[in-house]
Amino acid sequence: MIDKRKIQEINAGSMADISFLLLIFFLVATTMNVDTGIQRVLPPMPDESQKQAPMDIKKRNLMLVFVSKFDHIMAGGEAIDISQLKEKAKTFILNASNDEDLPEKEIVKIDIIGDYPVSKGVISLQNDRGTSYNMYIMVQNELTRAFNEVRDEVAQAKFGKKFTELDEDQRKAIQKAVPLKISEAEPRNIEGGE
């Protein structure tokens, strides 16, 4: 006669193995979101005891880029498409024809290169608070691409290589010749129509 009150034990050893295998499966099969961002080297914090004088920039040395909450881009006073932004920025940075409406150039003595006309141009980027993150990143990428392409052109002319192929001293010289000057204003709310 079997004792009905005694409950048989369940072997839990294989359950641990199954749980482990399921955990491994989900770790391997699941994709992780990779954070996207913008790589920037920020200037050091200003000394609190030092008074900050407002920067005085001539109108011709400033290219305003505004992105609306509808993701429309206004650059240099005209509405443009994202595909046109890089070329517009390059034209502004280079000012190859010394146009009176484009940035001034200042002759700077740079090690390895010598005297070089460095643009005084600054690109000022401003976004509406409603601007999509995707458009914000695309505009930042286009502006950075413009500076990178100009650096490549100068590196090719001076050293016969792309900017990324230069040694550290040559890279620093090109960075002084073509400084990355993107000023970003705090986002704001703009009321009005499209």
Helices and strands as residue ranges (DSSP letters): H 13-29, G 59-61, E 62-67, E 73-75, E 78-80, H 82-94, E 105-110, E 114-119, E 122-127, H 133-159, G 163-165, H 168-177, E 182-184
